[in-house]
């Protein structure tokens, strides 16, 4: 008998996975999502840099800049 190809299998539960904001008990609108992404990506940038993953670090840094820019522009619109 031969085994089927290895790999990770996903379990079909029918239940939608919880978002990070739901796990923390927050409501979670677009502003909260962008803030969470900026914070999380900043940690991933540090991890990639620590392991000298230059291209990945650069791409994650770009994502961080985009999220931070979104936060700034949303803040400015709310002040107007």
N, C-alpha and C positions, 0 to 999 in steps of 0.2 A: 504494500500500500504506500502511496505517496502522500505527502502533506501538501496542503494548499499553500500558495505563496504567503510568506510572512508579511508582517506590517501591522500597523495600528488599525483597529476596526472601530467604527463609530456605532454607538448603541442608538437605536431608534426609540426614543422615548415619547415623541409626540409633544413634549413640553418644550416651549421656547426657553432658551437659556436666559438667565437674568443678566441685566447689564450691570457694569461696575457701579453706576449710581444707585441702582436698586439694592445692590449688596450693602451699600453704605447707608441705606434708608433715606435717600434724598429723592426729591421730585425729578430733577434733571431736565432742564430745558437746554436750548442751544448754547447759552452762555456757560452753563455748568459743564456741558460736554466739551466745549473748546478748552476751558480751564483744566479739566481733567486730562485731556489729550496733551496739552502743553506740559503739564507737570510730569506725566508718565513718560513722554518722549524724552524729556530732559534726563530722566534717570537712565533710559535706554542709550542715550548718547554717551553718558559717562561709562556705561558698561562696554559699549563698543570701543570707546577710546582706550579703556583699560586693557582690552585684549587686542589692541592694535588692528582693529577692523576698519581701515581708513574709509573705504567706499561706503560701507554701512553707516559709519559714524557721520559722514558727510550727508548722506540721504536723510538720516534721522534728524540731523541738524537743520536741514531745509524744512522738514515737517514741523519742527519746533518753531522755527521762525514764522512759518505760515500761521500756525495756531496763535502765536503771540501777536502777530499783526491783526488777526481777526479780533482778538480781545481788545486791542487798542482802538480799532475802528468802531467796534460796537460800543465801547465806552464813550467815544467822542459823539456818536449819534445820540446816545441817551442824554448827554449833557446839553444838547441843542434844544 
